[in-house]
Amino acid sequence: MSKYTEKDLQLQLKPYSQNGFLAFFQKIWRGWLSAWYGFADKHPKLSNVIYMVFFFIVFSEGVTIWQYIVMTFLPYAFASLNNGAWGWPNIPVSIAGDQPYMIFGDVQGLGYFIAFELAVFTAQCINFPLQRNITYRSHGNPWYQAMWYFIGWVLVSVFVNAIWGICNVFFVHWGWPDAVTGIIKTVITGGVSMVIFFFIFLVIFPDNNKVAKKAKAKYEKLVAAKAPAAKIAKAEKAYKAAQDKADRSNSEKEYRQALTQANSKALKYFATVKKAGAAEAETKAAQQAFESAKRAKLSEAKLAKKVAELAEAQKTEEELKARIAHNFEAACEAIDTKEEKTRVYSEVMARLGLEVK
């Protein structure tokens, strides 16, 4: 006999919003989370790659759209600074009507260049925390990571600006409208940057488990080689710090997943109970229809149809009632997992002197 009751399952439920519109999307979101976590349990490595690539692309494309929107309006604020081509190295390209090639600057003027750099900078200010906290779920030093992100952004900007500089001289020479070249510039600079930054992020936001594994291997190698005590102590400290980050990431991820699964399994149980109740009512209705058909002495064909409808209703009811027991046990198992993951997460956070979120 299970140690849990229906009341315990009720406590796992997160009530939907009273607003029907919001409740509709809540149901979709929670259903998706349940399916995703089920997939993640079966395919942890693949799900991790899918998760990372999905959010990386979503956020990267999102800030690219932001960048384009900003560039649609911001250049007008600096239009007074556009007094002809401005920038470096400002080398005329003869095959493009001597239009100047620039890496830093723009043929439209200083104002346009300032607007573009502000648009790109604000996009990166949005992109960095999203990628760090959601895509890569990093717990590293944010200031250290931000510093390397900024350095990477500057280097990547030089590279993509060099590419854009070549394209732009021809677009200006051909007289393409700003709206079109703005889209192309956003795609070139944003798209190329996105690909490069994917690999930069793997360095800035390394996988905590891999870092801990390498740190442990280094520490054990030094111990086996009987290295100087100071060197071993330093390696041990680095290993413990890396393991702490890995433990925090893993326990937090599993804790969030367990919360969602407990809610999802409880919802599934009560939904099955509701369906079984409706199926029981349909069986009774089918039984009454069959009895009425017998009393009315309907034809054999019509009577056989009522028998088939009754049999189908009874079958559905039996299947749903059998599923109730299965879903109840699944919900109980999810609660057990939730309690275990909550305990582990609380212990890890307490060890690190942090509060459970």
C-alpha positions as CSV (number, residue, x, y, z in Angstrom):
1,M,0.0,0.0,0.0
2,S,1.4,3.4,-1.0
3,K,2.4,5.9,1.8
4,Y,0.7,8.7,-0.2
5,T,-2.9,9.6,-0.6
6,E,-4.8,11.6,-3.2
7,K,-4.4,14.6,-0.8
8,D,-0.7,14.3,-1.1
9,L,-1.0,14.3,-4.9
10,Q,-3.2,17.4,-4.7
11,L,-0.4,19.2,-2.8
12,Q,1.9,18.7,-5.8
13,L,-0.4,20.6,-8.2
14,K,0.4,24.1,-9.2
15,P,-3.0,25.8,-9.8
16,Y,-3.6,27.2,-13.2
17,S,-4.3,30.9,-13.6
18,Q,-7.9,32.1,-13.3
19,N,-7.5,33.8,-16.6
20,G,-8.5,31.3,-19.3
21,F,-6.1,32.7,-21.8
22,L,-3.1,32.3,-19.5
23,A,-4.3,28.9,-18.3
24,F,-4.4,27.7,-21.9
25,F,-0.7,28.5,-22.4
26,Q,0.2,27.2,-18.9
27,K,-1.2,23.8,-19.8
28,I,0.8,23.7,-23.0
29,W,4.0,24.8,-21.3
30,R,3.6,22.3,-18.4
31,G,2.7,19.5,-20.8
32,W,5.8,20.3,-22.9
33,L,8.1,20.4,-19.8
34,S,6.8,17.0,-18.7
35,A,7.5,15.5,-22.2
36,W,10.9,17.2,-22.4
37,Y,12.0,16.0,-19.0
38,G,10.9,12.5,-19.8
39,F,13.0,12.6,-23.0
40,A,15.9,14.1,-21.0
41,D,15.8,11.2,-18.5
42,K,16.1,8.7,-21.4
43,H,18.6,10.6,-23.5
44,P,20.7,12.9,-21.1
45,K,23.5,13.7,-23.5
46,L,21.4,14.3,-26.6
47,S,18.8,16.4,-24.6
48,N,21.7,18.6,-23.2
49,V,22.9,19.3,-26.8
50,I,19.4,20.0,-28.0
51,Y,18.7,22.3,-25.1
52,M,22.0,24.3,-25.5
53,V,21.7,24.7,-29.3
54,F,18.0,25.6,-29.1
55,F,18.3,28.4,-26.5
56,F,21.6,29.6,-28.1
57,I,19.9,30.1,-31.5
58,V,16.7,31.6,-30.0
59,F,18.6,34.2,-27.9
60,S,21.1,34.9,-30.7
61,E,18.3,35.5,-33.2
62,G,16.3,37.5,-30.7
63,V,19.1,40.0,-30.1
64,T,19.8,40.1,-33.8
65,I,16.2,41.2,-34.3
66,W,16.6,43.7,-31.5
67,Q,19.8,45.0,-33.3
68,Y,17.9,45.5,-36.5
69,I,15.0,47.3,-34.8
70,V,17.4,49.7,-33.1
71,M,19.2,50.3,-36.3
72,T,15.9,51.2,-38.0
73,F,15.5,54.3,-35.8
74,L,18.7,55.1,-33.9
75,P,20.8,56.4,-36.9
76,Y,18.4,59.4,-37.1
77,A,19.5,60.5,-33.6
78,F,23.1,60.9,-34.9
79,A,22.3,62.0,-38.4
80,S,24.0,65.4,-37.8
81,L,27.3,63.6,-37.5
82,N,27.0,62.1,-41.0
83,N,29.3,64.4,-43.0
84,G,30.6,61.9,-45.5
85,A,32.5,58.7,-45.2
86,W,34.3,58.4,-41.8
87,G,36.5,55.6,-40.5
88,W,39.6,53.5,-40.8
89,P,41.5,52.4,-42.9
90,N,39.4,54.3,-45.5
91,I,41.0,52.8,-48.6
92,P,39.3,53.5,-51.9
93,V,38.2,50.5,-53.9
94,S,38.6,51.2,-57.6
95,I,36.3,48.5,-58.9
96,A,33.5,49.9,-56.7
97,G,33.7,53.4,-57.9
98,D,36.5,54.3,-55.4
99,Q,34.1,53.7,-52.5
100,P,36.1,53.6,-49.3
101,Y,36.8,50.3,-47.5
102,M,36.5,50.5,-43.8
103,I,36.7,48.2,-40.7
104,F,35.9,50.9,-38.1
105,G,33.5,53.5,-39.5
106,D,30.9,53.7,-42.3
107,V,30.6,55.3,-45.7
108,Q,27.5,57.1,-44.4
109,G,29.4,58.8,-41.7
110,L,30.4,58.8,-38.0
111,G,26.8,59.1,-36.9
112,Y,25.8,55.8,-38.6
113,F,28.8,54.0,-37.2
114,I,28.0,55.2,-33.6
115,A,24.4,54.1,-34.0
116,F,25.5,50.7,-35.2
117,E,28.0,50.1,-32.4
118,L,25.4,51.1,-29.8
119,A,22.9,48.7,-31.3
120,V,25.4,45.9,-31.3
121,F,26.6,46.7,-27.7
122,T,23.0,46.8,-26.3
123,A,22.3,43.5,-28.0
124,Q,25.4,41.9,-26.3
125,C,24.3,43.3,-23.0
126,I,21.0,41.4,-23.4
127,N,22.6,38.3,-24.9
128,F,25.3,37.8,-22.2
129,P,23.1,37.2,-19.2
130,L,20.6,35.1,-21.2
131,Q,23.3,32.8,-22.5
132,R,25.1,32.6,-19.2
133,N,22.1,31.9,-16.9
134,I,19.8,30.0,-19.2
135,T,21.7,28.4,-22.1
136,Y,24.9,27.4,-20.3
137,R,23.6,27.6,-16.7
138,S,27.0,28.8,-15.6
139,H,27.9,29.5,-12.0
140,G,31.4,31.0,-12.8
141,N,32.6,34.5,-11.8
142,P,30.3,36.8,-13.8
143,W,32.8,39.7,-13.9
144,Y,35.6,37.4,-15.2
145,Q,33.3,35.9,-17.8
146,A,32.0,39.3,-18.8
147,M,35.5,40.5,-19.3
148,W,36.3,37.7,-21.7
149,Y,33.0,38.1,-23.4
150,F,33.8,41.7,-24.0
151,I,37.2,40.9,-25.4
152,G,35.7,38.2,-27.6
153,W,33.0,40.6,-28.8
154,V,35.7,43.2,-29.8
155,L,37.7,40.7,-31.7
156,V,34.7,39.2,-33.4
157,S,33.5,42.7,-34.3
158,V,36.7,43.5,-36.0
159,F,36.4,40.3,-38.0
160,V,32.8,40.8,-39.1
161,N,33.3,44.5,-39.7
162,A,36.1,43.6,-42.1
163,I,33.8,41.3,-44.0
164,W,31.0,43.9,-44.0
165,G,33.4,46.6,-45.2
166,I,34.0,44.6,-48.4
167,C,30.3,44.1,-49.0
168,N,29.3,47.7,-48.2
169,V,31.5,49.4,-50.7
170,F,29.6,47.5,-53.5
171,F,26.2,48.1,-52.0
172,V,26.8,51.8,-51.8
173,H,28.3,51.8,-55.3
174,W,25.2,50.0,-56.6
175,G,22.9,52.4,-54.8
176,W,21.0,49.8,-52.7
177,P,18.5,51.3,-50.2
178,D,19.4,51.5,-46.5
179,A,16.5,49.2,-45.5
180,V,17.9,46.4,-47.6
181,T,21.6,46.9,-46.7
182,G,20.5,47.2,-43.0
183,I,19.0,43.7,-43.2
184,I,22.1,42.3,-45.0
185,K,24.4,43.9,-42.5
186,T,22.5,42.5,-39.6
187,V,22.5,39.0,-41.1
188,I,26.2,39.2,-41.9
189,T,27.5,40.7,-38.7
190,G,24.9,38.9,-36.5
191,G,25.0,35.6,-38.2
192,V,28.7,35.2,-38.5
193,S,29.1,36.5,-34.9
194,M,26.5,33.9,-33.7
195,V,28.5,31.0,-35.1
196,I,31.8,32.2,-33.7
197,F,30.3,33.0,-30.3
198,F,28.9,29.5,-30.0
199,F,32.5,28.2,-29.6
200,I,33.6,31.2,-27.6
201,F,30.8,30.5,-25.1
202,L,32.0,26.9,-24.7
203,V,35.3,28.4,-23.4
204,I,33.8,31.2,-21.3
205,F,31.0,29.0,-19.9
206,P,32.6,25.5,-19.7
207,D,30.6,22.4,-18.7
208,N,31.0,22.2,-15.0
209,N,31.1,18.4,-14.9
210,K,33.9,18.3,-17.5
211,V,35.9,20.9,-15.6
212,A,35.5,19.0,-12.3
213,K,36.5,15.8,-14.0
214,K,39.7,17.4,-15.4
215,A,40.5,19.0,-12.1
216,K,40.1,15.7,-10.3
217,A,42.3,13.9,-12.8
218,K,45.0,16.5,-12.4
219,Y,44.8,16.3,-8.6
220,E,45.0,12.5,-8.6
221,K,47.9,12.5,-11.1
222,L,49.9,14.8,-8.8
223,V,49.1,12.6,-5.8
224,A,50.2,9.5,-7.7
225,A,53.4,11.2,-8.8
226,K,54.1,12.4,-5.2
227,A,54.4,16.0,-6.2
228,P,55.3,18.7,-3.7
229,A,52.6,19.2,-1.0
230,A,51.9,22.8,-2.0
231,K,51.2,21.8,-5.6
232,I,48.9,19.0,-4.5
233,A,47.1,21.3,-2.1
234,K,46.6,23.9,-4.8
235,A,45.2,21.2,-7.2
236,E,43.0,19.8,-4.5
237,K,41.5,23.3,-3.8
238,A,40.9,23.8,-7.6
239,Y,39.3,20.3,-7.8
240,K,37.0,20.9,-4.8
241,A,35.9,24.4,-6.2
242,A,35.1,22.8,-9.6
243,Q,33.2,20.0,-8.0
244,D,31.2,22.4,-5.9
245,K,30.1,24.2,-9.1
246,A,29.2,20.9,-10.7
247,D,27.3,19.7,-7.7
248,R,25.3,22.9,-7.6
249,S,24.5,22.8,-11.3
250,N,23.5,19.2,-11.3
251,S,21.4,19.3,-8.1
252,E,19.7,22.5,-9.2
253,K,18.8,21.1,-12.6
254,E,17.5,17.8,-11.0
255,Y,15.6,19.7,-8.4
256,R,13.8,21.8,-11.0
257,Q,13.1,18.8,-13.1
258,A,11.7,16.8,-10.1
259,L,9.3,19.7,-9.2
260,T,7.9,19.8,-12.7
261,Q,7.6,16.0,-12.9
262,A,5.7,15.7,-9.6
263,N,3.2,18.3,-10.8
264,S,2.9,16.7,-14.2
265,K,2.4,13.2,-12.9
266,A,-0.2,14.4,-10.3
267,L,-2.0,16.3,-13.1
268,K,-2.0,13.2,-15.3
269,Y,-3.5,11.0,-12.4
270,F,-6.4,13.4,-11.8
271,A,-7.0,13.8,-15.5
272,T,-7.3,10.0,-15.8
273,V,-9.7,9.9,-12.8
274,K,-11.9,12.5,-14.5
275,K,-11.8,10.6,-17.8
276,A,-12.7,7.4,-16.0
277,G,-15.7,9.1,-14.3
278,A,-16.9,10.3,-17.7
279,A,-16.3,6.8,-19.2
280,E,-18.4,5.2,-16.4
281,A,-21.2,7.6,-17.1
282,E,-21.0,6.7,-20.8
283,T,-21.1,3.0,-19.9
284,K,-24.3,3.5,-17.9
285,A,-25.8,5.5,-20.7
286,A,-24.9,2.7,-23.2
287,Q,-26.4,0.1,-20.8
288,Q,-29.6,2.1,-20.6
289,A,-29.7,2.4,-24.4
290,F,-29.3,-1.3,-24.8
291,E,-32.0,-2.1,-22.2
292,S,-34.4,0.3,-24.0
293,A,-33.5,-1.3,-27.3
294,K,-34.4,-4.8,-25.9
295,R,-37.7,-3.5,-24.5
296,A,-38.5,-1.8,-27.8
297,K,-37.8,-5.1,-29.6
298,L,-35.6,-3.5,-32.2
299,S,-34.2,-5.4,-35.2
300,E,-31.3,-7.8,-34.7
301,A,-29.0,-5.4,-36.5
302,K,-29.9,-2.4,-34.4
303,L,-29.7,-4.5,-31.2
304,A,-26.2,-5.7,-32.2
305,K,-25.1,-2.1,-32.7
306,K,-26.2,-1.2,-29.2
307,V,-24.4,-4.3,-27.9
308,A,-21.2,-3.2,-29.7
309,E,-21.5,0.4,-28.3
310,L,-22.0,-1.0,-24.8
311,A,-19.0,-3.3,-25.2
312,E,-16.8,-0.4,-26.4
313,A,-17.9,1.8,-23.5
314,Q,-17.1,-0.9,-21.0
315,K,-13.7,-1.5,-22.6
316,T,-12.8,2.2,-22.4
317,E,-13.9,2.4,-18.8
318,E,-11.9,-0.7,-17.8
319,E,-8.8,0.6,-19.5
320,L,-9.1,4.0,-17.8
321,K,-9.6,2.5,-14.4
322,A,-6.6,0.2,-14.9
323,R,-4.6,3.3,-15.9
324,I,-5.6,5.1,-12.7
325,A,-3.7,2.7,-10.5
326,H,-0.6,3.0,-12.8
327,N,-0.7,6.8,-12.9
328,F,-1.2,6.9,-9.1
329,E,2.0,4.9,-8.6
330,A,3.9,7.0,-11.2
331,A,2.8,10.1,-9.3
332,C,3.9,8.6,-6.0
333,E,7.3,7.8,-7.5
334,A,7.6,11.3,-8.7
335,I,6.9,12.7,-5.2
336,D,9.6,10.4,-3.8
337,T,12.1,11.6,-6.4
338,K,11.1,15.2,-5.7
339,E,11.7,14.8,-2.0
340,E,15.1,13.1,-2.6
341,K,16.2,15.8,-5.1
342,T,15.0,18.6,-2.8
343,R,17.1,17.1,0.0
344,V,20.2,16.8,-2.1
345,Y,19.8,20.3,-3.5
346,S,19.3,21.8,0.0
347,E,22.3,20.0,1.3
348,V,24.5,21.2,-1.6
349,M,23.3,24.8,-1.2
350,A,23.8,24.6,2.6
351,R,27.3,23.3,2.1
352,L,28.1,26.2,-0.2
353,G,26.5,28.7,2.1
354,L,23.8,29.6,-0.4
355,E,20.0,29.8,-0.2
356,V,17.7,27.5,-2.0
357,K,15.9,29.5,-4.8
